[in-house]
Each structure stands twice: as C-alpha cells, then as structure tokens.
Amino acid sequence: LQLVESGGGSVQPGGSLRLSCAVSGLTFDAYAIGWFRQVPGGEREALSCISSDGDNINYADSAKGRFTLFRDDAKNALNLQMNSLQPNDTAVYYCRGLKNGAEYWGKGTLVIVSH
C-alpha cells in the first residue's frame, strides 16, 4: 500500500488549495482513508475521513464549512479541497489509510498560508 500526497504550497490568507492523495496497492472499498495535518512540535490532527464504502464522510470542527473531501475513483485518489485558508492552517498535511487497526501513511505535503 502506498499513499502519495501532492498539491501543497504557499497561499495567501483567504486562498484555496486542493490536495490530492494518490493511492496504490489497494481499492477504496477496502480501507477508510482520511486527511490529517501536523504543525512542528504539535499533535497530528484529524481533518476528514471517508469510510471504506464511501457512504460516510466526517469532518473535524476546524474543517467544517471550509474543506471538502471527495474521491476520484478514476484516478484512485482522495482529494481535499481547502477554501478560506488562514495562517493557522499552515502545517504538513498527511493522507492515511486504515484497515483492521493497521495504519498506512504518506510522507505529507506542506501547506503554508501567509501574506
């Protein structure tokens, strides 16, 4: 199982980014997959997750109303559309696959929100 994040970068406050997690070695219906983020010295924070059957999507309070999670089954990718970004959204963003208690992580993509 391999997860590779992309789409990070620098953006001004109020701007938008779309992150993508390219997934290989699994099918979406076998794993729950989600996005997390972590600032240096901080805890890894869950942002949004989609269930293996695709029927349930959950958002953390910090993501509700601004972030949208959606799958691209044709590309086997999980995307996170992030709008109205603020400086406190600056972090490394990670994708995680979860099955039967086993976790699989990508290496992350850096998002910087600043003037």
N, C-alpha and C positions, 0 to 999 in steps of 0.2 A: 504494500500500500504506500502510495506516495501522494503528498499534497504539496503544491507549489503555489504560493501567493504572488500576486502581482497587482499593480495599479496604484501603489503608494507614491508619495511625492510631496511637494510643497504646495500649499494653497493658502490664500488669504482668508481671514475670518469671513464667514458667510458663504464661502465657496463650497464646491461639491467635488467628490471623488467617487469612483466606482472601483472597488476592489474585486479581484477575481481569485478563486481558489480552483486550480486545475487538479482534478483528481484522477489518479490512475491506479489500477490494481484492485478496484472494487466497483460494485454497482451501487447506485444511490439507495436502492431498496434494501441494502444490507447494513447500512450504517446511519446513525444520526450524525449530522455534520453541522458545525457551527463556527462562528467567528468570535474571537477573543481579542483583547488588547492588553498591553502592559507598558507602563512607564518605567523608566530606570528606577530601581530601588523599590518599586511597588508590586502589589499583588497582580496576578493575571486576572482580568475581569471578563466575565462572560457578557457578550453583547446580544447575540441572537443565535438561535439554533433551529434546525428543521428536523423533524422526525424522519425515520427511515422510510416510512410510507408516504412522506410528503404532505400529510394532512394537517400537521400541526407545526406552527412557527411561533416561537416565543421571542420576546424582546425584553432586554433589561430596561429599567426606567430611563437610563441615560441614552438609550437608543430609540425609544418610542417616539413616533412622530417625526423623526429625522432620518432614520436609517430604514432601508427596506432590503429584506433578504429574498433572493429568488434563485431558483435553479435554472441552469441552461442544460437540459438533458442532451441536446445535440452535441454540445461541447464537453459534456461531463464536468461541468464547472458549477461552483456555487458562488454567486455574486452578492456583494454588499454595496448597495447604493447609499452613499452618505451625503446628506444635504445639510445646509446651515452649520457648517463646521465651525468650531470655536477653538481657541488656543488650548483649552483643556482636553481636546480630542487628540492632541499630539501624543503619539505612542507608537509602539510596534504592534502591528495587527497580525494575528495568527489564525490559521484555519485548523480545526481539529475534527478528526473522525472518531466515533465512539461505537464500539460493539462489544457486548458482553463484558463490560468493565474495562476493556483494553482501549487505550488512547493512542492516537496517531496524530502527530503534529507536523505542520510545515515549519519552515525556517523564519517566516514572518516577512512583512513588508512595512517599511517605515512611513508614517504619515506625520507631516509637520504642518501645523496651522499657525501662521504668524504674518504680521504686516511686512 
